[in-house]
Amino acid sequence: MAASIFKAARARLIEVWEYSETTWGAAQADKYVRGLVSAIESIQGEPRRWRPLRDRSLAGIFYFHHKHHYVFFRRLAKGQIGVITVPHESMNLPARLREDLTVD
């Protein structure tokens, strides 16, 4: 079962691809984004690797780190996850998460 990639997360993945393509070329951009998506799909079935956020106002949101990006997500029905955002590790993570939570 595929993970659900919410609107803000799709936009972040496109940004990752565009930056990578400009910096290292299309082949590397494809490889990196495919790796992120593969990590998202694999973690879906491994809840022991999920790290919950400590902020009580963000209860029910988990994350994991993959190379230079964090993936923030929540549990959906039947073991599926919904990816909220995929910010770069250098970003203000709490601010980016809160911003992307407001995207429809």
C-alpha positions as CSV (number, residue, x, y, z in Angstrom):
1,M,0.0,0.0,0.0
2,A,1.4,3.3,-1.0
3,A,1.9,6.2,1.4
4,S,-0.3,9.3,0.9
5,I,1.8,12.3,0.0
6,F,0.0,15.4,1.0
7,K,0.0,18.6,-1.1
8,A,2.8,20.4,0.8
9,A,5.0,17.3,0.8
10,R,4.5,16.9,-3.0
11,A,5.6,20.5,-3.4
12,R,8.7,19.9,-1.2
13,L,9.7,16.8,-3.2
14,I,9.4,18.9,-6.4
15,E,11.6,21.6,-4.8
16,V,14.2,18.9,-3.8
17,W,14.2,17.5,-7.4
18,E,14.6,21.0,-8.9
19,Y,17.4,22.0,-6.6
20,S,19.2,18.7,-7.1
21,E,18.8,18.9,-10.9
22,T,20.2,22.4,-11.0
23,T,23.1,21.5,-8.8
24,W,24.0,17.9,-9.8
25,G,21.9,17.1,-12.9
26,A,18.7,15.2,-13.6
27,A,20.1,11.7,-13.0
28,Q,21.2,12.6,-9.5
29,A,17.9,14.4,-8.8
30,D,16.0,11.3,-9.9
31,K,18.1,9.1,-7.8
32,Y,17.8,11.2,-4.6
33,V,14.0,11.7,-4.9
34,R,13.5,8.0,-5.7
35,G,15.5,7.2,-2.5
36,L,13.4,9.6,-0.4
37,V,10.2,8.0,-1.8
38,S,11.6,4.5,-1.3
39,A,12.4,5.4,2.4
40,I,8.9,6.7,2.9
41,E,7.4,3.5,1.5
42,S,9.7,1.3,3.6
43,I,9.2,3.1,6.9
44,Q,5.4,2.7,6.5
45,G,5.7,-0.9,7.6
46,E,8.2,-0.3,10.3
47,P,6.5,1.7,13.1
48,R,9.4,0.9,15.5
49,R,11.5,3.4,13.5
50,W,8.9,6.2,13.8
51,R,10.0,9.0,16.1
52,P,7.2,10.9,17.7
53,L,7.4,14.7,18.1
54,R,7.7,15.8,21.7
55,D,5.6,18.9,21.2
56,R,2.1,18.1,22.6
57,S,0.5,20.5,20.2
58,L,1.7,18.2,17.4
59,A,0.6,14.9,18.9
60,G,0.2,12.1,16.4
61,I,3.0,13.4,14.1
62,F,6.1,11.3,13.6
63,Y,9.3,11.8,11.7
64,F,12.4,10.1,10.4
65,H,15.6,11.4,8.9
66,H,16.8,10.3,5.4
67,K,20.1,11.6,4.2
68,H,19.7,15.5,4.3
69,H,15.9,15.6,4.7
70,Y,13.3,15.0,7.4
71,V,10.0,13.3,6.6
72,F,7.1,14.3,8.9
73,F,4.0,12.2,8.7
74,R,1.0,10.9,10.6
75,R,-0.6,7.5,10.8
76,L,-3.6,6.9,8.5
77,A,-6.0,4.0,8.3
78,K,-4.8,0.4,7.8
79,G,-1.1,1.1,8.5
80,Q,-0.8,3.7,5.8
81,I,1.0,7.0,6.5
82,G,0.3,10.5,5.3
83,V,3.4,12.5,4.5
84,I,3.0,16.1,5.6
85,T,6.3,17.7,4.6
86,V,9.9,16.9,3.6
87,P,12.1,19.8,4.7
88,H,15.9,19.9,4.3
89,E,17.8,19.5,7.6
90,S,19.1,23.0,7.4
91,M,15.7,24.6,7.5
92,N,13.8,25.8,10.6
93,L,12.0,22.4,11.0
94,P,9.3,23.5,13.5
95,A,8.4,26.5,11.4
96,R,8.3,24.6,8.1
97,L,6.2,21.8,9.7
98,R,3.7,24.3,11.1
99,E,3.5,26.1,7.8
100,D,3.0,22.9,5.8
101,L,0.3,21.7,8.2
102,T,-1.9,24.6,7.1
103,V,-1.7,23.7,3.4
104,D,-4.9,22.0,2.1
